[in-house]
Amino acid sequence: MPSNNISLALAFLETQPEEAASVLEMHDMNEVAEFFTDVPFTYAGPVLEKMLPRYAAKLCYRLSPATSAAFLSQMKISLATSILRHAKADIRKSIFDQLPEKTTVACKLLLTYAEDMVGAWMETQIVLLPVDLTVGEAKQRLLEEALDNIIDTLYVVDREKNYLGNISAYQLLMAKADTSVSSLMCEVSPALHGRSSLLSVKKHEGWDGSDALPVFDRNNHLIGTLRHLDLRKGLNQLSKTIRSKHSSGAISEIGNAYGKSLLALLNSASEIAHTKKVRGR
C-alpha cells in the first residue's frame, strides 16, 4: 500500500476517531482485532474509545490481555470501565492482571456502580486533607501522593472523614507554611450521590457554580468528583448504546471513501510500524 495512502488513513484515524469507529464497527471483528494489534496505539486508542462499549468489550476477547490493557491504560478510568463492565469475568480478570494496580483498584470501584449512575463516571483521584493540618504539612502530603493528574480542588475533612469544605490548589500554593488549612477553607460544595442517575443530576444546581462536584457513597463518605465534562460523556455514551446502529448517510459515505484504506492497513502493518514508530509505540 503506498505510503501516501497509509498517511491518509492514519490521518483519518487521528482527526476523525468517531467516524473511524463507525466504519470499523461495520467490518468483520476478527479483521478489526488484527487492525488494533498492528496499528500504533496512539492512532487506534482514540478510535477504541469512540466504539460502543459492548462492541469494544467483544473486541478485547480477540486481543491479548496485554494489548487490551495497553489501550485501556491510556483512557480515562471511567471510559475504560465502561468497556470492562461489558467484558466476561475471565477476560476482565486477565486484563486487570496487566494493568497498573492503581488503575485496577479504581476500575473495580467504578464497576460497583451501574453504567447510568454518577459513580460510574466520577474521577476517583481526589485529595483529602485533614482539617487540623498546616499549609506546610498539606503541601508535604501532596508531594507524597504522587498524583497522576493535576488537581484543582482539595477537599477538607475531619478525622471521621466528614466533608467540611474545599481549598483550591492555587490557594494552598500561595499560602504561608504556618497557615492553618481551616482558615483557607471555602464552604461545602453541593454534592452528588454515587448511586444517583446521570440523567437526574443533569440540571443539578451545583453546576451553576462549579465544573466539578463532590460525590458521596451510601455512607456519606467522599469518594470522588464528577466533572460536568464527564457527565456529558456519560450521557453521550448511554445515548450511543441505545441508539439505532444504522449508519447515517454521512457515515456511509465515509465508509465508502475510507473503508478500503482502513482495512488495507491490516496488510501493511509492518510498513506502518516502521514508518510511524517514532510517533507510535
ZIGI-V59021 format. One record per helix or strand. SS is the DSSP state (H for helix, E for strand). FROM is the first residue (numbers start at 1). TO is the last residue. If there is no record, write none. Layout:
SS,FROM,TO
SS,FROM,TO
This chain:
H,3,15
H,17,25
H,29,38
H,41,50
H,53,61
H,65,72
H,77,84
H,89,96
H,101,110
E,117,117
H,118,120
E,123,123
E,128,130
E,134,134
H,135,145
E,153,157
E,163,168
H,169,174
E,180,180
H,181,184
E,186,186
E,192,193
E,197,197
H,199,201
H,205,208
E,212,216
E,222,227
H,228,242
H,249,276
